[in-house]
Amino acid sequence: MEKYQLVEQSIIKKFRKEIWSKFVKAVAEYELIKENDKIMVCISGGKDSFLLAKCMEEIKKHGKVDFDVFYVCMNPGYNEANLNMIKQNAEILNINLEIFESDIFSIVTNVDESPCYLCARMRRGCLYNKAKELGCNKIALGHHFDDVIETTLLSLFYGAEIKTMMPKLHSDNFPGLELIRPMHMIHEADIIAWTKYNDLTFINCACRFTEKVNMEDESISKRREMKNLIKEMKKVNKDVDHNIYKALDNVNLNCVIGTKKNKKYESFLDKYDK
């Protein structure tokens, strides 16, 4: 049996409860994949996106819904070692990966203010344009459960706003395109366990900018701070991350001072005496 077949088998059998069942549940519960969808799976080169690719392959082979899927990696200027590792992993995992070029890193490294924000915007634009070129109506990203919880806490503590990373959302700037996150329920620890079980090595952070700066850069340190906070809280309450996740699906609007939808704010006072 080839290595990629053993990897596929591990998703369905060894990690059925931790990965496959949660992947299938998210797809069904949030209606992420529909008949005749054309989905572009974005592969950054890390463990999350490569696992997403293998899960998408499995659900296409064994699922009940007929859809098309394309596996794409944007090269924003990775160094040669990282780019080669991405290509090698695609070969090891038997993923038909298309790599297309952009020069985002070379542009961003010359920007002094908010380079990470600019990079994210440019990468998003390139990926959406590529999806349009391929005739896709959906883009799949590899964000997982921990990303969702950390983003929620970052918004609460540093953005003074309660919001989260949604399982799916429509693009504001690219009509007809939808973003989906099929790994919304999968824990990062289980993804790491999967990589170790299969003796796989993926790139971690391939950003040219963070190679040159102190890893205490605010955007990096704040997310690490949230990760450490959750770790400490779990020592007291092992279900704290699950409770945060569930709370986002259980908002009691009778006990909220104000809400915002489509940029329009509404206070509880607006309907208090009605």
Backbone as CSV, one residue per row, in Angstrom:
resi,resn,N_x,N_y,N_z,CA_x,CA_y,CA_z,C_x,C_y,C_z
1,MET,0.839,-1.197,0.000,0.000,0.000,0.000,0.880,1.255,0.000
2,GLU,0.556,2.217,-0.867,1.308,3.470,-0.945,1.088,4.311,0.313
3,LYS,2.040,5.223,0.576,1.934,6.034,1.793,0.661,6.875,1.794
4,TYR,0.304,7.471,0.643,-0.893,8.308,0.602,-2.145,7.505,0.934
5,GLN,-2.141,6.217,0.581,-3.283,5.364,0.904,-3.363,5.084,2.404
6,LEU,-2.202,4.933,3.031,-2.165,4.752,4.484,-2.635,6.015,5.196
7,VAL,-2.254,7.159,4.652,-2.696,8.446,5.211,-4.213,8.564,5.114
8,GLU,-4.746,8.224,3.966,-6.199,8.274,3.769,-6.908,7.320,4.718
9,GLN,-6.347,6.150,4.873,-6.923,5.148,5.769,-6.923,5.633,7.211
10,SER,-5.878,6.363,7.598,-5.784,6.856,8.974,-6.872,7.882,9.278
11,ILE,-7.244,8.671,8.292,-8.310,9.669,8.479,-9.638,8.982,8.744
12,ILE,-9.917,7.944,7.966,-11.201,7.241,8.053,-11.272,6.291,9.247
13,LYS,-10.146,5.700,9.620,-10.162,4.677,10.678,-9.535,5.162,11.992
14,LYS,-8.224,5.344,12.020,-7.518,5.712,13.249,-8.063,7.011,13.857
15,PHE,-8.295,8.018,13.014,-8.759,9.323,13.495,-10.208,9.590,13.081
16,ARG,-10.986,8.541,13.006,-12.379,8.684,12.589,-13.162,9.615,13.527
17,LYS,-13.021,9.396,14.837,-13.757,10.187,15.814,-13.236,11.620,15.883
18,GLU,-11.912,11.771,15.903,-11.301,13.082,16.113,-11.327,13.972,14.874
19,ILE,-11.211,13.373,13.691,-11.104,14.178,12.466,-12.258,13.942,11.505
20,TRP,-12.404,12.706,11.023,-13.361,12.456,9.943,-14.801,12.750,10.356
21,SER,-15.212,12.272,11.514,-16.599,12.483,11.954,-16.904,13.966,12.144
22,LYS,-15.931,14.713,12.669,-16.139,16.145,12.890,-16.148,16.916,11.572
23,PHE,-15.342,16.464,10.637,-15.338,17.064,9.303,-16.698,16.868,8.637
24,VAL,-17.177,15.635,8.646,-18.465,15.305,8.023,-19.606,16.046,8.732
25,LYS,-19.533,16.135,10.057,-20.572,16.834,10.819,-20.640,18.307,10.444
26,ALA,-19.491,18.961,10.346,-19.463,20.385,9.984,-20.008,20.601,8.585
27,VAL,-19.628,19.737,7.659,-20.111,19.851,6.272,-21.630,19.725,6.222
28,ALA,-22.173,18.772,6.983,-23.622,18.546,6.975,-24.363,19.632,7.759
29,GLU,-23.887,19.922,8.974,-24.598,20.851,9.855,-24.639,22.266,9.299
30,TYR,-23.553,22.683,8.672,-23.488,24.047,8.149,-23.746,24.121,6.646
31,GLU,-24.104,22.971,6.054,-24.454,22.909,4.625,-23.351,23.530,3.767
32,LEU,-22.144,23.017,3.941,-20.979,23.611,3.292,-20.779,23.163,1.848
33,ILE,-21.221,21.945,1.530,-21.040,21.415,0.176,-22.390,21.018,-0.392
34,LYS,-22.690,21.541,-1.573,-23.973,21.250,-2.214,-23.757,20.689,-3.616
35,GLU,-24.807,20.118,-4.136,-24.764,19.496,-5.463,-24.235,20.473,-6.505
36,ASN,-23.294,19.985,-7.325,-22.715,20.745,-8.438,-21.833,21.927,-8.026
37,ASP,-21.454,21.966,-6.764,-20.491,22.988,-6.339,-19.168,22.795,-7.063
38,LYS,-18.461,23.902,-7.258,-17.081,23.860,-7.732,-16.251,24.548,-6.664
39,ILE,-15.432,23.760,-5.973,-14.739,24.255,-4.783,-13.228,24.289,-4.999
40,MET,-12.643,25.435,-4.709,-11.188,25.577,-4.751,-10.655,25.425,-3.334
41,VAL,-9.843,24.401,-3.098,-9.231,24.173,-1.795,-7.887,24.890,-1.777
42,CYS,-7.729,25.813,-0.837,-6.510,26.610,-0.749,-5.488,25.915,0.142
43,ILE,-4.339,25.607,-0.419,-3.283,24.933,0.325,-2.127,25.898,0.543
44,SER,-1.865,26.204,1.805,-0.779,27.118,2.150,0.544,26.374,2.273
45,GLY,0.443,25.071,2.531,1.636,24.260,2.741,1.745,23.731,4.155
46,GLY,0.861,24.221,5.051,0.862,23.764,6.429,0.034,22.511,6.629
47,LYS,0.067,21.990,7.844,-0.628,20.746,8.188,-2.138,20.865,8.004
48,ASP,-2.705,22.025,8.346,-4.157,22.195,8.319,-4.710,22.105,6.895
49,SER,-4.083,22.834,5.983,-4.601,22.865,4.619,-4.378,21.545,3.887
50,PHE,-3.279,20.848,4.198,-3.062,19.545,3.554,-4.053,18.508,4.086
51,LEU,-4.355,18.560,5.370,-5.381,17.659,5.905,-6.737,17.987,5.287
52,LEU,-7.045,19.261,5.148,-8.295,19.667,4.497,-8.393,19.055,3.102
53,ALA,-7.290,19.115,2.351,-7.279,18.564,0.993,-7.607,17.074,0.991
54,LYS,-7.005,16.314,1.921,-7.255,14.875,1.978,-8.702,14.584,2.398
55,CYS,-9.234,15.379,3.327,-10.630,15.195,3.739,-11.581,15.504,2.589
56,MET,-11.266,16.520,1.824,-12.111,16.862,0.667,-12.070,15.750,-0.374
57,GLU,-10.904,15.156,-0.553,-10.795,14.020,-1.468,-11.684,12.871,-1.011
58,GLU,-11.631,12.589,0.295,-12.402,11.469,0.837,-13.906,11.703,0.722
59,ILE,-14.352,12.917,1.003,-15.793,13.165,0.958,-16.292,13.208,-0.486
60,LYS,-15.398,13.563,-1.405,-15.782,13.508,-2.826,-15.929,12.055,-3.280
61,LYS,-15.015,11.184,-2.792,-15.063,9.769,-3.174,-16.219,9.025,-2.519
62,HIS,-16.490,9.329,-1.248,-17.440,8.530,-0.474,-18.740,9.258,-0.127
63,GLY,-18.811,10.548,-0.402,-20.004,11.315,-0.055,-21.146,11.111,-1.034
64,LYS,-22.303,11.646,-0.681,-23.506,11.477,-1.492,-23.732,12.644,-2.458
65,VAL,-22.938,13.705,-2.296,-23.121,14.905,-3.107,-22.065,14.950,-4.210
66,ASP,-22.497,15.256,-5.426,-21.582,15.348,-6.563,-21.078,16.784,-6.692
67,PHE,-19.772,16.957,-6.614,-19.195,18.296,-6.743,-17.792,18.183,-7.327
68,ASP,-17.279,19.297,-7.826,-15.921,19.344,-8.364,-15.008,20.050,-7.376
69,VAL,-13.749,19.638,-7.350,-12.807,20.247,-6.416,-11.458,20.463,-7.094
70,PHE,-10.840,21.595,-6.799,-9.538,21.962,-7.343,-8.603,22.274,-6.171
71,TYR,-7.367,21.797,-6.257,-6.405,22.017,-5.181,-5.359,23.023,-5.666
72,VAL,-5.300,24.151,-4.975,-4.502,25.274,-5.455,-3.609,25.818,-4.349
73,CYS,-2.379,26.140,-4.712,-1.456,26.803,-3.793,-0.937,28.066,-4.454
74,MET,-1.116,29.186,-3.780,-0.554,30.432,-4.275,0.851,30.592,-3.705
75,ASN,1.823,30.823,-4.574,3.196,31.082,-4.130,3.416,32.587,-4.083
76,PRO,3.356,33.167,-2.883,3.512,34.623,-2.776,4.972,35.055,-2.710
77,GLY,5.867,34.069,-2.840,7.288,34.362,-2.751,7.989,33.514,-1.719
78,TYR,7.539,32.254,-1.558,8.173,31.349,-0.607,9.645,31.148,-0.977
79,ASN,10.478,30.901,0.039,11.851,30.564,-0.299,11.874,29.167,-0.918
80,GLU,12.993,28.821,-1.527,13.084,27.577,-2.304,12.822,26.340,-1.456
81,ALA,13.314,26.357,-0.210,13.152,25.188,0.667,11.685,24.945,0.990
82,ASN,10.960,26.000,1.318,9.536,25.862,1.640,8.723,25.450,0.425
83,LEU,9.045,26.038,-0.718,8.310,25.693,-1.940,8.536,24.233,-2.307
84,ASN,9.763,23.768,-2.155,10.069,22.359,-2.452,9.344,21.425,-1.491
85,MET,9.240,21.822,-0.224,8.534,20.990,0.749,7.055,20.874,0.399
86,ILE,6.455,21.959,-0.048,5.052,21.940,-0.464,4.872,20.967,-1.629
87,LYS,5.763,21.048,-2.609,5.679,20.168,-3.783,5.872,18.704,-3.381
88,GLN,6.825,18.458,-2.493,7.093,17.090,-2.038,5.902,16.510,-1.276
89,ASN,5.297,17.311,-0.421,4.140,16.827,0.340,2.944,16.561,-0.565
90,ALA,2.775,17.395,-1.572,1.688,17.166,-2.531,1.898,15.837,-3.256
91,GLU,3.158,15.538,-3.561,3.482,14.273,-4.232,3.285,13.095,-3.287
92,ILE,3.771,13.227,-2.049,3.625,12.158,-1.054,2.152,11.843,-0.805
93,LEU,1.329,12.886,-0.725,-0.089,12.717,-0.404,-0.952,12.507,-1.653
94,ASN,-0.303,12.484,-2.817,-1.004,12.223,-4.087,-2.104,13.259,-4.343
95,ILE,-1.755,14.517,-4.139,-2.693,15.619,-4.374,-2.323,16.313,-5.674
96,ASN,-3.284,16.437,-6.557,-3.077,17.098,-7.847,-3.084,18.608,-7.621
97,LEU,-1.936,19.131,-7.226,-1.833,20.518,-6.780,-1.357,21.450,-7.888
98,GLU,-2.093,22.531,-8.068,-1.666,23.587,-8.989,-1.059,24.719,-8.174
99,ILE,0.160,25.107,-8.521,0.825,26.228,-7.861,0.879,27.400,-8.824
100,PHE,0.365,28.544,-8.388,0.452,29.733,-9.238,1.212,30.832,-8.503
101,GLU,1.859,31.689,-9.264,2.786,32.656,-8.702,2.139,34.015,-8.434
102,SER,2.660,34.677,-7.405,2.350,36.088,-7.152,3.596,36.701,-6.519
103,ASP,3.656,38.016,-6.419,4.851,38.660,-5.858,4.508,39.419,-4.580
104,ILE,3.557,38.887,-3.826,3.050,39.587,-2.645,4.140,39.842,-1.608
105,PHE,4.967,38.847,-1.311,5.990,39.010,-0.273,6.950,40.150,-0.608
106,SER,7.332,40.253,-1.885,8.278,41.307,-2.267,7.678,42.689,-2.093
107,ILE,6.358,42.794,-2.234,5.674,44.073,-2.045,5.539,44.386,-0.560
108,VAL,5.120,43.389,0.203,4.820,43.586,1.619,6.065,43.880,2.447
109,THR,7.197,43.267,2.105,8.408,43.471,2.899,8.907,44.916,2.842
110,ASN,8.430,45.681,1.873,8.829,47.092,1.764,7.827,48.038,2.410
111,VAL,6.820,47.471,3.082,5.801,48.283,3.737,6.080,48.336,5.232
112,ASP,6.117,49.538,5.788,6.439,49.697,7.204,5.230,49.538,8.115
113,GLU,4.066,49.974,7.650,2.878,49.987,8.499,1.895,48.890,8.114
114,SER,1.500,48.063,9.059,0.508,46.983,8.884,0.815,46.056,7.704
115,PRO,2.033,45.500,7.629,2.340,44.606,6.503,1.495,43.338,6.508
116,CYS,1.169,42.831,7.709,0.379,41.594,7.796,-1.038,41.815,7.261
117,TYR,-1.600,42.980,7.585,-2.946,43.313,7.111,-2.957,43.419,5.588
118,LEU,-1.946,44.121,5.048,-1.864,44.281,3.591,-1.661,42.933,2.912
119,CYS,-0.788,42.108,3.492,-0.519,40.783,2.924,-1.795,39.948,2.876
120,ALA,-2.557,39.959,3.977,-3.802,39.181,4.045,-4.789,39.632,2.980
121,ARG,-4.922,40.943,2.804,-5.836,41.482,1.794,-5.413,41.082,0.385
122,MET,-4.131,41.191,0.116,-3.618,40.857,-1.216,-3.739,39.365,-1.497
123,ARG,-3.428,38.553,-0.509,-3.546,37.100,-0.688,-4.991,36.713,-0.949
124,ARG,-5.898,37.318,-0.183,-7.313,37.033,-0.356,-7.778,37.412,-1.759
125,GLY,-7.339,38.584,-2.223,-7.716,39.029,-3.565,-7.213,38.095,-4.652
126,CYS,-5.956,37.651,-4.517,-5.377,36.728,-5.499,-6.125,35.401,-5.531
127,LEU,-6.473,34.900,-4.349,-7.173,33.619,-4.271,-8.579,33.711,-4.848
128,TYR,-9.269,34.800,-4.564,-10.609,34.976,-5.115,-10.561,35.090,-6.636
129,ASN,-9.580,35.800,-7.144,-9.444,35.920,-8.600,-9.141,34.575,-9.242
130,LYS,-8.306,33.765,-8.568,-7.994,32.427,-9.086,-9.238,31.546,-9.082
131,ALA,-10.045,31.645,-8.031,-11.286,30.865,-7.962,-12.218,31.240,-9.108
132,LYS,-12.310,32.520,-9.396,-13.145,32.988,-10.515,-12.613,32.435,-11.838
133,GLU,-11.300,32.441,-11.981,-10.664,31.931,-13.199,-10.995,30.452,-13.403
134,LEU,-11.049,29.700,-12.313,-11.345,28.265,-12.388,-12.839,27.979,-12.496
135,GLY,-13.655,29.010,-12.376,-15.107,28.827,-12.442,-15.698,28.282,-11.158
136,CYS,-15.007,28.517,-10.040,-15.473,28.000,-8.746,-16.473,28.949,-8.093
137,ASN,-17.377,28.373,-7.314,-18.319,29.187,-6.542,-18.008,29.178,-5.053
138,LYS,-17.020,28.336,-4.650,-16.648,28.270,-3.237,-15.139,28.130,-3.085
139,ILE,-14.637,28.703,-1.981,-13.235,28.574,-1.600,-13.186,27.925,-0.221
140,ALA,-12.424,26.848,-0.085,-12.312,26.141,1.194,-10.978,26.462,1.855
141,LEU,-11.044,26.865,3.130,-9.850,27.172,3.909,-9.720,26.203,5.090
142,GLY,-8.490,26.048,5.589,-8.210,25.039,6.611,-8.254,25.521,8.044
143,HIS,-9.017,26.561,8.333,-9.126,27.019,9.722,-9.833,25.963,10.569
144,HIS,-9.315,25.747,11.781,-9.842,24.695,12.647,-10.481,25.279,13.907
145,PHE,-10.918,24.391,14.797,-11.623,24.749,16.031,-10.835,25.764,16.867
146,ASP,-9.537,25.514,17.040,-8.717,26.404,17.862,-8.626,27.798,17.254
147,ASP,-8.551,27.881,15.932,-8.552,29.181,15.259,-9.829,29.950,15.583
148,VAL,-10.946,29.231,15.589,-12.245,29.852,15.865,-12.274,30.437,17.279
149,ILE,-11.851,29.649,18.263,-11.886,30.092,19.657,-10.924,31.250,19.893
150,GLU,-9.707,31.131,19.367,-8.717,32.199,19.546,-9.178,33.495,18.889
151,THR,-9.768,33.414,17.709,-10.268,34.604,17.015,-11.396,35.252,17.803
152,THR,-12.251,34.433,18.391,-13.356,34.949,19.205,-12.836,35.742,20.398
153,LEU,-11.842,35.190,21.097,-11.284,35.871,22.266,-10.517,37.129,21.866
154,LEU,-9.823,37.084,20.750,-9.125,38.274,20.261,-10.106,39.406,19.984
155,SER,-11.236,39.061,19.372,-12.265,40.069,19.080,-12.836,40.650,20.364
156,LEU,-13.051,39.790,21.355,-13.628,40.214,22.632,-12.653,41.088,23.428
157,PHE,-11.417,40.620,23.576,-10.461,41.300,24.458,-9.781,42.502,23.807
158,TYR,-9.558,42.428,22.477,-8.811,43.500,21.830,-9.624,44.283,20.792
159,GLY,-10.766,43.735,20.386,-11.605,44.439,19.417,-12.883,44.990,20.022
160,ALA,-13.115,44.690,21.311,-14.339,45.128,22.007,-15.583,44.754,21.208
161,GLU,-15.576,43.537,20.701,-16.660,43.076,19.836,-16.801,41.566,19.984
162,ILE,-18.025,41.090,20.006,-18.260,39.648,20.047,-18.543,39.168,18.630
163,LYS,-17.577,38.489,18.060,-17.759,37.908,16.727,-16.791,36.742,16.592
164,THR,-17.023,35.911,15.586,-16.179,34.730,15.445,-15.848,34.459,13.986
165,MET,-15.092,33.415,13.763,-14.737,32.947,12.432,-15.857,32.025,11.960
166,MET,-16.641,32.467,11.004,-17.846,31.741,10.601,-17.528,30.480,9.784
167,PRO,-18.396,29.459,9.882,-18.193,28.246,9.078,-18.295,28.531,7.573
168,LYS,-19.081,29.532,7.216,-19.166,29.944,5.819,-19.663,31.384,5.755
169,LEU,-19.299,32.066,4.685,-19.789,33.426,4.483,-19.646,33.810,3.019
170,HIS,-20.531,34.707,2.601,-20.492,35.208,1.234,-19.443,36.301,1.107
171,SER,-18.771,36.356,-0.021,-17.784,37.397,-0.259,-18.477,38.721,-0.556
172,ASP,-17.995,39.792,0.083,-18.554,41.118,-0.167,-18.072,41.687,-1.490
173,ASN,-16.826,41.388,-1.841,-16.219,42.011,-3.018,-16.232,41.146,-4.271
174,PHE,-16.560,39.867,-4.104,-16.600,38.957,-5.252,-17.954,38.244,-5.275
175,PRO,-18.961,38.869,-5.867,-20.312,38.291,-5.905,-20.308,36.880,-6.494
176,GLY,-21.050,35.995,-5.850,-21.147,34.620,-6.327,-20.128,33.685,-5.718
177,LEU,-19.192,34.233,-4.942,-18.183,33.400,-4.290,-18.472,33.288,-2.796
178,GLU,-18.264,32.080,-2.282,-18.539,31.806,-0.877,-17.303,31.173,-0.248
179,LEU,-17.000,31.562,0.976,-15.890,30.997,1.726,-16.421,29.941,2.679
180,ILE,-15.798,28.745,2.703,-16.238,27.692,3.623,-15.050,27.186,4.445
181,ARG,-15.352,26.747,5.688,-14.325,26.223,6.592,-14.772,24.854,7.109
182,PRO,-14.549,23.796,6.340,-15.027,22.453,6.718,-14.358,21.871,7.965
183,MET,-13.202,22.442,8.402,-12.512,21.910,9.577,-12.851,22.694,10.837
184,HIS,-13.964,23.387,10.810,-14.420,24.263,11.884,-14.504,23.557,13.235
185,MET,-14.761,22.255,13.240,-14.956,21.515,14.486,-13.755,20.653,14.893
186,ILE,-12.705,20.658,14.089,-11.554,19.781,14.338,-10.501,20.497,15.175
187,HIS,-10.047,19.838,16.249,-9.071,20.430,17.164,-7.657,20.341,16.595
188,GLU,-6.874,21.386,16.864,-5.503,21.415,16.364,-4.675,20.262,16.929
189,ALA,-4.898,19.905,18.189,-4.138,18.806,18.803,-4.331,17.504,18.034
190,ASP,-5.524,17.287,17.495,-5.798,16.060,16.734,-5.144,16.114,15.352
191,ILE,-5.027,17.317,14.799,-4.327,17.481,13.517,-2.846,17.176,13.713
192,ILE,-2.284,17.677,14.804,-0.873,17.406,15.121,-0.652,15.911,15.341
193,ALA,-1.579,15.265,16.047,-1.479,13.818,16.287,-1.517,13.052,14.968
194,TRP,-2.345,13.515,14.046,-2.455,12.878,12.718,-1.149,12.989,11.946
195,THR,-0.518,14.171,11.985,0.751,14.356,11.266,1.845,13.469,11.851
196,LYS,1.884,13.369,13.190,2.915,12.552,13.835,2.690,11.069,13.553
197,TYR,1.438,10.636,13.596,1.100,9.235,13.342,1.557,8.810,11.941
198,ASN,1.413,9.718,10.981,1.775,9.411,9.594,3.189,9.849,9.227
199,ASP,3.942,10.331,10.237,5.325,10.764,10.025,5.413,11.792,8.887
200,LEU,4.574,12.807,8.987,4.540,13.861,7.980,5.137,15.147,8.560
201,THR,5.799,15.914,7.714,6.366,17.197,8.127,5.911,18.272,7.147
202,PHE,5.342,19.334,7.685,4.845,20.427,6.849,5.526,21.738,7.234
203,ILE,5.454,22.723,6.361,6.006,24.028,6.708,5.138,24.642,7.798
204,ASN,5.750,25.436,8.638,5.023,26.100,9.724,4.615,27.494,9.278
205,CYS,5.503,28.446,9.393,5.224,29.787,8.887,6.237,30.089,7.795
206,ALA,5.759,30.303,6.569,6.660,30.541,5.441,6.736,32.015,5.070
207,CYS,6.251,32.872,5.957,6.196,34.297,5.665,7.596,34.901,5.667
208,ARG,7.957,35.577,4.594,9.258,36.227,4.489,9.404,37.348,5.513
209,PHE,8.273,37.979,5.847,8.314,39.101,6.783,8.649,38.623,8.185
210,THR,7.953,37.582,8.659,8.190,37.112,10.027,9.547,36.427,10.169
211,GLU,10.176,36.071,9.048,11.533,35.547,9.121,12.508,36.632,9.588
212,LYS,12.116,37.909,9.373,13.026,39.015,9.626,12.686,39.807,10.877
213,VAL,11.558,39.527,11.506,11.163,40.317,12.659,11.164,39.477,13.920
214,ASN,11.114,40.131,15.040,11.012,39.456,16.329,9.673,38.746,16.415
215,MET,9.662,37.515,16.899,8.419,36.755,16.973,7.463,37.309,18.019
216,GLU,7.869,38.392,18.690,6.958,39.060,19.615,6.173,40.161,18.902
217,ASP,6.210,40.168,17.567,5.347,41.067,16.802,3.926,40.952,17.343
218,GLU,3.232,42.091,17.456,1.954,42.125,18.177,0.940,41.118,17.658
219,SER,0.777,41.031,16.322,-0.241,40.137,15.765,0.054,38.678,16.084
220,ILE,1.355,38.352,16.184,1.749,36.975,16.499,1.590,36.707,17.990
221,SER,2.086,37.657,18.809,2.074,37.452,20.256,0.663,37.431,20.827
222,LYS,-0.264,38.211,20.258,-1.629,38.259,20.773,-2.337,36.925,20.552
223,ARG,-2.130,36.322,19.404,-2.752,35.014,19.160,-2.141,33.953,20.066
224,ARG,-0.831,34.034,20.268,-0.190,33.103,21.193,-0.717,33.317,22.607
225,GLU,-0.954,34.582,22.951,-1.505,34.900,24.265,-2.857,34.238,24.468
226,MET,-3.711,34.256,23.441,-5.025,33.619,23.529,-4.879,32.102,23.663
227,LYS,-3.932,31.549,22.921,-3.695,30.096,22.979,-3.274,29.681,24.393
228,ASN,-2.367,30.470,24.979,-1.899,30.173,26.336,-3.000,30.379,27.373
229,LEU,-3.834,31.406,27.161,-4.938,31.677,28.081,-5.910,30.501,28.116
230,ILE,-6.269,29.999,26.955,-7.183,28.861,26.874,-6.566,27.633,27.552
231,LYS,-5.282,27.440,27.326,-4.570,26.312,27.946,-4.652,26.382,29.468
232,GLU,-4.466,27.586,30.028,-4.539,27.762,31.480,-5.964,27.573,31.988
233,MET,-6.933,28.102,31.255,-8.332,27.992,31.664,-8.802,26.548,31.663
234,LYS,-8.273,25.749,30.737,-8.660,24.335,30.651,-8.181,23.532,31.854
235,LYS,-7.186,24.054,32.567,-6.736,23.380,33.779,-7.811,23.449,34.869
236,VAL,-8.621,24.497,34.824,-9.706,24.683,35.784,-11.005,24.079,35.262
237,ASN,-11.257,24.281,33.962,-12.469,23.774,33.314,-12.084,23.197,31.962
238,LYS,-12.019,21.880,31.881,-11.549,21.220,30.664,-12.447,21.468,29.458
239,ASP,-13.685,21.936,29.704,-14.636,22.160,28.606,-14.746,23.627,28.211
240,VAL,-13.834,24.454,28.693,-13.984,25.892,28.473,-14.005,26.256,26.996
241,ASP,-13.174,25.608,26.169,-13.157,25.928,24.742,-14.456,25.488,24.067
242,HIS,-14.974,24.330,24.462,-16.256,23.871,23.917,-17.391,24.814,24.320
243,ASN,-17.322,25.319,25.545,-18.365,26.228,26.023,-18.339,27.560,25.267
244,ILE,-17.148,28.035,24.952,-17.029,29.258,24.149,-17.637,29.018,22.767
245,TYR,-17.311,27.877,22.185,-17.835,27.527,20.857,-19.362,27.449,20.891
246,LYS,-19.894,26.770,21.900,-21.339,26.602,22.023,-22.036,27.933,22.289
247,ALA,-21.380,28.809,23.070,-21.980,30.108,23.381,-22.237,30.926,22.122
248,LEU,-21.389,30.733,21.112,-21.556,31.463,19.854,-22.779,30.975,19.085
249,ASP,-23.282,29.809,19.466,-24.479,29.242,18.847,-25.668,29.311,19.808
250,ASN,-25.507,30.107,20.875,-26.530,30.149,21.911,-26.616,31.560,22.525
251,VAL,-26.612,32.570,21.652,-26.636,33.963,22.108,-28.052,34.342,22.553
252,ASN,-28.173,34.778,23.786,-29.476,35.181,24.335,-29.657,36.678,24.096
253,LEU,-30.415,37.034,23.078,-30.575,38.437,22.694,-31.374,39.239,23.713
254,ASN,-32.050,38.565,24.634,-32.750,39.272,25.705,-31.776,39.835,26.741
255,CYS,-30.558,39.344,26.717,-29.561,39.756,27.716,-28.312,40.338,27.057
256,VAL,-28.513,41.065,25.973,-27.414,41.724,25.271,-27.727,43.214,25.167
257,ILE,-26.771,44.059,25.520,-27.013,45.506,25.537,-27.203,46.065,24.136
258,GLY,-26.428,45.559,23.199,-26.568,46.050,21.828,-26.082,45.039,20.819
259,THR,-26.618,45.109,19.610,-26.209,44.217,18.522,-25.956,45.039,17.264
260,LYS,-25.205,44.461,16.344,-24.903,45.139,15.087,-25.076,44.158,13.945
261,LYS,-25.795,44.554,12.922,-25.972,43.720,11.742,-25.915,44.601,10.509
262,ASN,-25.104,44.165,9.541,-24.903,44.950,8.314,-24.543,46.398,8.642
263,LYS,-23.657,46.545,9.654,-23.119,47.843,10.080,-24.152,48.741,10.771
264,LYS,-25.339,48.197,11.023,-26.377,48.989,11.696,-26.487,48.538,13.152
265,TYR,-26.313,49.497,14.074,-26.344,49.191,15.507,-27.762,49.317,16.053
266,GLU,-28.118,48.383,16.940,-29.423,48.432,17.607,-29.234,48.211,19.099
267,SER,-29.713,49.153,19.924,-29.614,49.048,21.373,-30.835,48.320,21.930
268,PHE,-30.673,47.695,23.083,-31.820,47.049,23.730,-32.875,48.085,24.095
269,LEU,-32.460,49.334,24.241,-33.407,50.416,24.587,-34.380,50.709,23.454
270,ASP,-33.976,50.394,22.207,-34.841,50.701,21.068,-36.187,49.988,21.136
271,LYS,-36.217,48.821,21.791,-37.448,48.053,21.882,-37.863,47.777,23.336
272,TYR,-37.168,48.400,24.261,-37.342,48.093,25.675,-38.779,48.350,26.166
273,ASP,-39.368,49.454,25.777,-40.724,49.820,26.265,-41.812,49.491,25.263
274,LYS,-41.485,48.713,24.236,-42.488,48.396,23.205,-43.087,47.025,23.469
